């Protein structure tokens, strides 16, 4: 059995047409036939079932206008029949409200629930409905981005109906959400977001502001309270560091029993007090601060992604102490593969007078003979996943001991326009995850000085791929 805390099986087929009757169902696996594989299907329901995916969290998402107008998406629309260009233009021009798009995504997904006996899934409104012996995919819903709750608009200043649209999902009979990601990659009405869009050079993706604002705090309180229906947990992915720190303070004061979720993450490999920044510069025309990084070394010739969209060590400790759950992304860029690109910060959040450059890290050399041939091992990106996983364990053990192993799962972000690690390019490869991690995790653990007994390896991997998430849901999705 395999679990995924964050994927988008409905996203790409939803964009195929403005009208539902013209869309392919969510079981269709799309191939764009162009040399840019992030556009191909990664978690169609057919791929999930082929990979023996048992329980997945489908993150509903209304495409943001900056994405819809980007050259990347327009290229896809121009080269393939799988995306309707006119639909993208209407989203870009604001003719579709974000809440309208999210609910349309939900309806599109649910129309694929009973295509045939072989193509069906079960929608769970609570974990008691989970059937461990069923051959059906079982689906829980979430929402990625607070913009999805705008009152049929796309402008942050027109977000008056946000709380009413959030409360809709807490009322009996309506689609329940396990969590809501407060912000996403574009400026929103709730808080400063963490920069995460290096593919598209559009100012709407540059962070602004200084953490949580009043609407963001109201959204969090409305979501987490159980006085108006079941709690909707808060996912900290995409929140800026300052937003996260303010959220932790609010949560510790007002909702100390609410677990923190971080659903499709990588880690920076450092404290936020010691970011591997070599220089910064203020970009006045763009009203931002640009930070340039050293690569942050990991183990066995791996590196971390030091961007603040990932978890700092302080984030990991906070999540562990809350009894929360960290879903590790399968995006090679988030996991640290590739160059350390510059990051953009809000002028209000990045205090230039507090910046202190660090020395260049000491990079390690891989002892190829201990593992395999040099080139072959460099192509095995599973090392990057293990590097992130074991770093979370190592930091988590500092505050909750070996229970840290039990608060981590996979949150692939498949179909979130990611570039997945080459070991697991789609949900169809879920079924190979267990064996690959049983092989690689102990090797990486030795290099990272994380103790794991040989008799515990399979138990730890089983926890990661399914058991940890089920135990979490049994506590928090009742």
KABEL-V354120 format. One record per backbone hydrogen bond with DSSP energy under -0.5 kcal/mol. NH is the residue of the N-H (numbers start at 1). CO is the residue of the C=O. E is the energy in kcal/mol with one decimal. If there is no record, write none. Layout:
BEGIN
nh:NH co:CO e:E
nh:NH co:CO e:E
END
This chain:
BEGIN
nh:2 co:52 e:-0.8
nh:3 co:465 e:-2.6
nh:4 co:55 e:-1.6
nh:5 co:410 e:-2.8
nh:7 co:57 e:-1.7
nh:8 co:414 e:-1.9
nh:11 co:8 e:-0.6
nh:12 co:8 e:-0.5
nh:14 co:10 e:-1.9
nh:15 co:11 e:-1.3
nh:16 co:13 e:-1.1
nh:17 co:14 e:-1.0
nh:22 co:19 e:-1.6
nh:23 co:20 e:-1.6
nh:28 co:25 e:-1.8
nh:30 co:28 e:-0.7
nh:36 co:34 e:-2.5
nh:39 co:36 e:-1.8
nh:40 co:37 e:-0.9
nh:41 co:30 e:-2.4
nh:45 co:26 e:-2.5
nh:48 co:44 e:-2.5
nh:49 co:45 e:-2.4
nh:50 co:46 e:-2.3
nh:51 co:47 e:-1.8
nh:52 co:49 e:-1.5
nh:53 co:48 e:-3.0
nh:54 co:2 e:-2.1
nh:55 co:2 e:-1.8
nh:56 co:138 e:-2.3
nh:57 co:4 e:-2.5
nh:58 co:56 e:-0.7
nh:58 co:140 e:-2.9
nh:59 co:7 e:-2.7
nh:59 co:57 e:-0.7
nh:60 co:58 e:-0.8
nh:60 co:142 e:-2.9
nh:63 co:61 e:-0.6
nh:68 co:64 e:-2.4
nh:69 co:65 e:-1.9
nh:70 co:67 e:-1.9
nh:74 co:70 e:-2.2
nh:75 co:71 e:-2.4
nh:76 co:72 e:-1.8
nh:77 co:73 e:-2.4
nh:78 co:74 e:-2.3
nh:79 co:75 e:-1.6
nh:80 co:76 e:-1.3
nh:83 co:80 e:-0.7
nh:84 co:15 e:-1.9
nh:85 co:83 e:-0.7
nh:88 co:84 e:-1.7
nh:89 co:85 e:-2.2
nh:90 co:86 e:-2.2
nh:91 co:87 e:-1.9
nh:92 co:88 e:-2.7
nh:93 co:89 e:-2.3
nh:94 co:91 e:-1.2
nh:95 co:90 e:-2.9
nh:96 co:90 e:-0.6
nh:98 co:153 e:-1.6
nh:99 co:150 e:-0.6
nh:101 co:97 e:-2.1
nh:102 co:98 e:-2.7
nh:103 co:99 e:-2.4
nh:104 co:100 e:-1.9
nh:105 co:101 e:-2.4
nh:106 co:102 e:-2.2
nh:107 co:103 e:-2.5
nh:108 co:104 e:-2.4
nh:109 co:105 e:-2.2
nh:110 co:106 e:-2.6
nh:111 co:107 e:-1.7
nh:112 co:109 e:-1.7
nh:113 co:110 e:-1.5
nh:115 co:112 e:-0.6
nh:115 co:119 e:-2.0
nh:116 co:119 e:-1.5
nh:120 co:118 e:-0.6
nh:121 co:113 e:-1.8
nh:122 co:137 e:-2.8
nh:124 co:122 e:-0.6
nh:124 co:139 e:-3.0
nh:125 co:123 e:-0.5
nh:127 co:477 e:-3.2
nh:129 co:126 e:-1.4
nh:130 co:127 e:-1.7
nh:132 co:130 e:-0.6
nh:134 co:131 e:-1.3
nh:137 co:120 e:-0.9
nh:138 co:54 e:-2.0
nh:139 co:122 e:-3.2
nh:140 co:56 e:-2.4
nh:142 co:58 e:-1.9
nh:143 co:179 e:-1.8
nh:144 co:60 e:-2.7
nh:145 co:143 e:-0.8
nh:145 co:181 e:-1.1
nh:146 co:182 e:-1.0
nh:148 co:145 e:-1.6
nh:149 co:146 e:-2.0
nh:150 co:147 e:-1.9
nh:152 co:150 e:-2.4
nh:156 co:154 e:-0.5
nh:158 co:155 e:-2.3
nh:159 co:156 e:-1.1
nh:162 co:159 e:-1.3
nh:165 co:161 e:-2.2
nh:166 co:162 e:-2.1
nh:167 co:163 e:-2.6
nh:168 co:164 e:-1.4
nh:169 co:165 e:-0.6
nh:169 co:166 e:-1.2
nh:170 co:167 e:-1.9
nh:171 co:167 e:-0.5
nh:171 co:168 e:-1.0
nh:174 co:171 e:-1.8
nh:178 co:141 e:-3.1
nh:180 co:233 e:-2.3
nh:181 co:143 e:-2.7
nh:182 co:180 e:-0.6
nh:182 co:235 e:-1.2
nh:183 co:237 e:-0.5
nh:184 co:186 e:-0.6
nh:187 co:204 e:-2.4
nh:188 co:191 e:-0.6
nh:192 co:211 e:-0.6
nh:194 co:238 e:-2.7
nh:195 co:344 e:-0.5
nh:198 co:196 e:-0.5
nh:202 co:200 e:-1.3
nh:205 co:202 e:-2.3
nh:206 co:203 e:-1.9
nh:213 co:190 e:-2.3
nh:217 co:213 e:-2.2
nh:218 co:214 e:-2.3
nh:219 co:215 e:-2.6
nh:220 co:216 e:-2.2
nh:221 co:217 e:-2.5
nh:222 co:218 e:-2.6
nh:223 co:219 e:-2.3
nh:224 co:220 e:-2.7
nh:225 co:221 e:-2.0
nh:228 co:229 e:-0.5
nh:229 co:226 e:-0.7
nh:232 co:223 e:-3.1
nh:233 co:178 e:-2.1
nh:233 co:231 e:-0.6
nh:235 co:180 e:-2.3
nh:235 co:233 e:-0.5
nh:236 co:234 e:-0.6
nh:236 co:261 e:-2.8
nh:239 co:236 e:-2.0
nh:240 co:192 e:-2.2
nh:244 co:240 e:-2.6
nh:245 co:241 e:-2.7
nh:246 co:242 e:-2.0
nh:247 co:243 e:-2.2
nh:248 co:244 e:-2.7
nh:249 co:245 e:-1.7
nh:250 co:246 e:-2.2
nh:251 co:247 e:-3.2
nh:252 co:248 e:-2.9
nh:253 co:249 e:-1.7
nh:254 co:250 e:-2.9
nh:255 co:250 e:-0.6
nh:255 co:251 e:-1.9
nh:258 co:255 e:-2.1
nh:259 co:257 e:-0.6
nh:261 co:234 e:-1.7
nh:262 co:325 e:-2.2
nh:265 co:327 e:-3.4
nh:268 co:311 e:-2.7
nh:269 co:311 e:-0.6
nh:274 co:271 e:-1.4
nh:275 co:272 e:-0.5
nh:277 co:275 e:-2.0
nh:278 co:292 e:-2.7
nh:279 co:292 e:-1.3
nh:281 co:290 e:-2.1
nh:283 co:288 e:-3.0
nh:284 co:282 e:-0.8
nh:287 co:283 e:-0.7
nh:287 co:284 e:-1.0
nh:288 co:283 e:-1.7
nh:289 co:345 e:-2.3
nh:290 co:281 e:-3.1
nh:291 co:289 e:-0.5
nh:291 co:343 e:-3.1
nh:292 co:279 e:-2.7
nh:294 co:276 e:-3.0
nh:296 co:304 e:-0.8
nh:297 co:295 e:-0.8
nh:298 co:302 e:-3.1
nh:304 co:296 e:-3.1
nh:305 co:267 e:-0.8
nh:306 co:304 e:-0.8
nh:310 co:307 e:-1.8
nh:311 co:266 e:-2.2
nh:313 co:270 e:-2.1
nh:316 co:312 e:-2.0
nh:317 co:313 e:-2.1
nh:318 co:314 e:-2.1
nh:319 co:315 e:-2.6
nh:320 co:316 e:-2.5
nh:321 co:317 e:-2.5
nh:322 co:318 e:-1.3
nh:323 co:320 e:-1.4
nh:324 co:319 e:-2.5
nh:325 co:260 e:-1.5
nh:326 co:407 e:-2.2
nh:327 co:262 e:-3.2
nh:327 co:325 e:-0.5
nh:328 co:326 e:-0.5
nh:328 co:409 e:-2.6
nh:329 co:265 e:-2.9
nh:330 co:412 e:-1.7
nh:332 co:330 e:-0.6
nh:332 co:419 e:-2.5
nh:335 co:331 e:-2.1
nh:336 co:333 e:-0.9
nh:337 co:332 e:-2.7
nh:341 co:339 e:-1.1
nh:343 co:291 e:-2.4
nh:345 co:289 e:-3.0
nh:347 co:287 e:-0.7
nh:350 co:346 e:-2.2
nh:351 co:349 e:-0.9
nh:352 co:350 e:-0.8
nh:354 co:351 e:-1.5
nh:355 co:352 e:-1.2
nh:358 co:277 e:-1.4
nh:363 co:361 e:-0.8
nh:368 co:366 e:-1.4
nh:370 co:367 e:-2.0
nh:371 co:368 e:-2.1
nh:372 co:368 e:-1.2
nh:377 co:373 e:-2.4
nh:378 co:374 e:-1.7
nh:379 co:375 e:-1.1
nh:379 co:376 e:-0.6
nh:380 co:377 e:-1.1
nh:381 co:379 e:-1.3
nh:383 co:380 e:-1.5
nh:384 co:381 e:-1.3
nh:385 co:381 e:-1.2
nh:386 co:382 e:-2.3
nh:387 co:383 e:-2.3
nh:388 co:384 e:-1.9
nh:389 co:385 e:-2.7
nh:390 co:386 e:-2.9
nh:391 co:387 e:-1.4
nh:392 co:388 e:-2.0
nh:393 co:389 e:-2.0
nh:394 co:390 e:-2.7
nh:395 co:391 e:-2.5
nh:396 co:392 e:-2.8
nh:397 co:393 e:-2.6
nh:398 co:394 e:-0.5
nh:398 co:395 e:-1.0
nh:399 co:396 e:-1.6
nh:400 co:396 e:-2.4
nh:401 co:397 e:-1.2
nh:403 co:400 e:-1.1
nh:404 co:401 e:-1.9
nh:405 co:402 e:-1.5
nh:406 co:403 e:-1.5
nh:407 co:404 e:-1.6
nh:408 co:405 e:-0.7
nh:409 co:326 e:-2.7
nh:410 co:464 e:-0.7
nh:411 co:328 e:-2.0
nh:413 co:6 e:-3.1
nh:414 co:6 e:-0.5
nh:416 co:413 e:-2.0
nh:420 co:418 e:-0.7
nh:421 co:330 e:-2.3
nh:424 co:421 e:-1.4
nh:427 co:42 e:-3.5
nh:429 co:426 e:-2.1
nh:430 co:427 e:-1.8
nh:432 co:429 e:-2.1
nh:433 co:429 e:-0.6
nh:433 co:430 e:-1.9
nh:434 co:430 e:-0.6
nh:436 co:432 e:-1.7
nh:437 co:433 e:-2.5
nh:438 co:434 e:-2.4
nh:439 co:435 e:-1.6
nh:440 co:436 e:-2.3
nh:441 co:437 e:-2.7
nh:444 co:440 e:-2.2
nh:445 co:441 e:-2.6
nh:446 co:442 e:-1.8
nh:447 co:443 e:-1.5
nh:448 co:444 e:-1.9
nh:449 co:445 e:-0.6
nh:449 co:446 e:-0.9
nh:450 co:445 e:-2.5
nh:451 co:449 e:-0.6
nh:456 co:453 e:-1.9
nh:457 co:453 e:-0.7
nh:457 co:454 e:-0.7
nh:460 co:456 e:-2.6
nh:461 co:457 e:-2.3
nh:462 co:458 e:-2.7
nh:463 co:459 e:-2.1
nh:464 co:460 e:-1.9
nh:465 co:461 e:-2.5
nh:466 co:462 e:-1.6
nh:467 co:462 e:-1.9
nh:468 co:463 e:-2.2
nh:469 co:463 e:-0.5
nh:470 co:466 e:-1.9
nh:471 co:467 e:-2.2
nh:472 co:468 e:-2.0
nh:473 co:469 e:-2.7
nh:474 co:470 e:-2.2
nh:475 co:471 e:-0.8
nh:475 co:472 e:-0.9
nh:476 co:472 e:-2.0
nh:477 co:473 e:-2.3
END
